[in-house]
Amino acid sequence: MKETILLFIILAVALFHVFWYMVSRLIAGRKLPDEEVIRTFQSQSFKRLGIDVNMDIIEEGYIDANGFRIHMDILACGEGCPTVVFVPGTSVYAQIYVDFMHALHKQGFNVVGFDPRGHGSSTGPRGDYTINGIVDDTLAVVDYAKKRFGVSVAIAGSSQGGMVAFYAAARDDSLAAAVCHNIADLNGKDNLVLSTLRMPVWSVPLAKFMMSVYKSYAVPISLYLDLRKEKLKDGTDAATFVKRDPLSISWITLKALGSLMNTDLAKPVEEINVPVMLVHAERDNIFPQEYVEGIFDKLTCEKEYLLLRDKEHLVMTNDVPEIIEPISMWLKKIGRAVSGRTMPEQMPEQI
């Protein structure tokens, strides 16, 4: 009898693993939707969210980097204009932030938004990435922007993209600046407050080992991040939006989750040389103010802190008019210090 029960348990565990693996591979191997499906959804979403951007001024492009084909949305104002590469947040892709990118472009910037590997219209298994892998993609796009526009390049990012921008600043001293909507040091200790999975610090090494063993298995993002609390301008919660969006991802691999739990910066926070601007919403449900300010206080580089009173997490989609002026002014100030040239104050109104 005991042997039968044990055999049943082993068989059930084996079948569960087979099923979980098959589901994970189906999710990771999901094909990109037709262009018409993407455009229809985006058009409807932009209308609901009150985004009025002439999409004809956005040039789509691709680069081959790190074994992936990286999709870019490019808003060009010309060679020699200050340039910003933009990194999107969890689950999504660059065009979700088209309002911000367009507003920054109107301030006189070349803007190159991109979809990281496994996200949006870029190639790669859906939701299969690491923080350092996205940093690699970011720096590849930075290299493209430098060659095309002939200037030093700043980076900006939101949420997970803000963390990536911070990690890129720690790795590449040639960056002109980093605008980080949220920052993190994924040291496997303090950053555990960013997840709804509040595991004890002592369990991190074991969890990291298990995530490396199960690295190809996928889990829903809702396991560690509650996007239902984050509301877009039309009142839709971010979890529902991601579920409806044919390009967004709602599952990630345990390799990605392990990377978010513990990834070393290229250098200690105190040794980062690239100028950093921290953008933070006072009522952010994901990144506690005390946590991000603790990291910001350690920075010894030139830095700026934009605290948005009484605002919630999605400031780079919901509150563009309030953030664009201070961000663009700081970037131009940094740009003048780097180049000694006068930066354009604003692009012509017809753009």
N, C-alpha and C positions, 0 to 999 in steps of 0.2 A: 504493500500500500504506500509506504513512504517513498519507494523508488518510483512509483507511478506519479505521485504528486510532484516529486523532484523533476521527473522527465517532462511533465506538463508545464512546470514553471520555466524550465530551460527552453522548451519549444515556444512558449508564449513570448519570452524575452527575445528570442531569435526572430520570431515573426514581427514583433514590434520594431526591431531594428531594421529589418528588411523593408517594412512599410514606411518607416520614417525616412530611410535612405532614398527610397523611390520617390516619395513626395518631395524631398529636398532637391533631388536631381531634376524633377519636373519643374520645380519653381526656378532653380538656377538656370535651366536651359530654355526658359520661356522665350519665344521669339518676339522681336519688337513688333508692335502693331503697325498696320498700314498707315502711311502718311496722312491719308484723309481722316482716319479715325483720330489721330493725334491732333490735327488742325481743328477738327470740329469740336473736340473736347476743350481745347485751349481757347478757342473763340467764345464758346459758351461760358467758360470760367471767367475770362477777362471781362465779359459783359456783366456777369453777376457781381464781380468784385470792383467794378467801376474803373478798370484799367483801360486807359485810352492811349495806346501807343501805336504808331504807324509801323507795322511789322515789316514793311518793305525796306526800311532802313537797316534792318538786321541781316547781316551777311552770315550764312551758315558755312562752316568750314570743318575740316578734319585734319588731324595729324596722326601719324603712326608713332606711338611711343610706348616703350616698356612692354611690347607684345600686344598692345591694344590699339584700337582705332578710336581716338578721342574726339568727340563732337564738340564744336565750339559755336557760340553765338557772338558775333563780332559787331560792335558799334564803333565805326572808325570816324575820327574827326581829322586825321591826317598825320603824316610823318612829323615827328618832333613834338607833338602834343603829349602831355603827361599820360601815362598808360597804367591801367589797373586790370589785373587778372582776378576774376571773381570765382569763389568756390562755394557751391550750394550746400545746403544742410542735409540732415538725415532723410533718407527715402527719396529725395527729389532731385531736381536737375536745374540747370541755369535759368531756363525761361520762366520758371516759377517766380523768379526775382526780376522779371523784365521791367517792372515799374522802377525799381531801384537802379538798375543798370542804365535805363534810358535817362533817368533824372541825372545820374552822374555824367553821362555823355553830354547832356545839355550844359553841364558846367564846364565843358571843354576838355573832356578826357576821352581817349580811346579806351573802350571797355571790352574785355574778352572774357565772357563767361564760358564755362565748360562743364560738361557732364563727366564726373569721375568714372573710372572703370566700373562696369556692372551697374551703372545708373543711366537713366535717361536714354539718349540715342547713341551712347558709346557702347563698344562691344565689351565682352566679358560676361561670365556667369552672373546672373542677377543677384545683387546683394552679397557678393563674395569679394572681400577686399580687406585691406589693413589700413590703418592710419598712415603708416610709412609708404604704403603703395599709393595712396591718394596724394601724399606729398610729392612722390616721384612724378605723378601726372601733373600736378600743379607746376612744378619746376620745368617740366617739358613744355607746358603752355607758356610759361614765362619766357623761356628761350625763344619760342616762336614769336612772341610779342616783341621781344628785343630786336630780333632780326627784321621784323616787318616795319616797326615804327621807329627804330633807331634811337631809343631812349632807355634810361633805366626804368624798371617796372616795379610798381607797388602791387601788393596783393590785398584782397579783402575776402572775408568769408562770414557766413552766418551759421550759428549753432555748431553742428559738427564741422561745417566749413570754417568757422572761426577757430576751432581747435586746430584744424589742418593748417590754416594760415599762420597760427602761432608756432606750430611745429616746423613749418617751412622757414619762418624767421630764425628759428634756432639753428637750422641747418645751413642756410645760404645768406652770408653776410652781404652779398651783392644786391639784395633786394632793397628798393628805395624806402619802403615802409610796409607795415602790416596793419590793416584795420580789422580788428577781430571782434565781431559780435559774439561774445563769450570766449573765454579762454579756459584751458585746463592743462594740468600736469598729470598725465595718466600714470601715476606712480604705483597704482594698485593699493593705495591707502586712502588719502584724502579724497580722491575722485570718486570713491564709492558712493558719496552722497548724491551723485548725478543720476543714479539708477534707482528704479523702484525695487530692484533686487538688492536689499541692504545686507549683503553677506558680511560676516565678520572678517577682519583683516587676516586673521590666522588661516582662513580657508582659501585665500587667493591663490597661493602656489598650487594647491590641489585642483582648484577650479580651472586654473590656467592649463595645467597638465591635461585634464579631461577635455578641455576645449580644443587642445592640439590633437588629441586622439580622435575626437569627433569633429574635426575641422570642416569636413565636407557636409555635415548635417546642418539643416537650417531651422531657425526658430522665428516665431513672429516678433516683430519689433515691439509689440505691446507687452512682451515678457519683461522688458527692462525700461520701457519708456511709455508713459501715458500721454499720448497725443490727443486724447479726448478733451483735455483741459485747455488745449490751445485753439482759440477761435479765430477764423479768418474774418475779413471785413464784412462778409455777408452773414456771419453767424455760424457758418459751417465749421464743425470741429476738424482739426487737421487729420485725425484718424479716418474720418469719413471721406475727406477729400482725397487722401492717399489711396483709399480703397477704390474710389471711382476713377481715379486718374490712370489711364492705360499705360503710362510711362513710369509711374512711381513704383517703388518696391515696398512691400509690407513685411517681408521676411529677410533675414540676413543669416549668413553662415555663422557657426560657432567660432570659426577663425576670425571673422570680423568682430564678434562680440568679445572674444579674448583680447583682441587688439585694443578695443575701447576700454577694457578693464585695466590693461597694463602695457604701456608702450613708453619706453624711455625717450625723453627729449635728446636731441643731438648734443646739447650742452646744457648746463644748469641754467635756470631762469635768470640768475644774477649775471650771467655771462653773455646774454643775448645782446647783440649790438644794433640790430635793425630797429629803427624807431617803431613803437607800437602804440596804436590807439585802441583802447578797450571801449566797446559799446555795450552797455548793460541796461536792461529794463528792471525797474525797481520791484515789480511784481512778477518777476520771472519764476515760473513754477518748476523749471528744470535745473537752472544754474543758480544756486544760492548766492546772494550778494556778498556775504561774508567770505565765501569760498573764492570767488573771482577776484575780490579786492585783496585777499591774502596773497594771491599770485602776483597781481599788479604791483603791490607794494614792494615785492622783491626785485622788480625790474630796475636796473641801473641805467638803461639806455634812455634816449629821449622818449618821452611818453605823454599820453593824453588820455583823460578819462571822461567819457560822455555818459552820464547817468540820466536815464529818462524816467522822470518821476511819474508814478502812477500808471506805468505802461507794463504790458505783459510780454511774453517771450517773442512773439512774431513781429517785432518792430521793423524788420527789413522788408516785410510785405505790407504791414498794416499802417505804418507810420512814416512812410518815405518823406513827406514834406517836412517833418520835424527833424529828421536825421541827416538829410542830404547836404544842407548848408554847412553845419559844423564839420562833417566828414570831408567835404570838398575843400573847405578853407584850410583844414589841417594838412591835407595832402598837398595842397599848393604851397603852403608854408614850408613843408618838408622838401618839396621839389625845388623851391627856390634856393634852399640851403644847400641842396645837393648839386644843382647845376649852375647856380648864380644867374639864371635867366628869369625873366618875368613870365609867369604863366598866364594864359588867357583866363579872364574872369568868368566868361560864360559863352557858350556857343550861341549862334544866331537863333532867334525865337522860332524860325520855321522848321527847325529839325524836329 
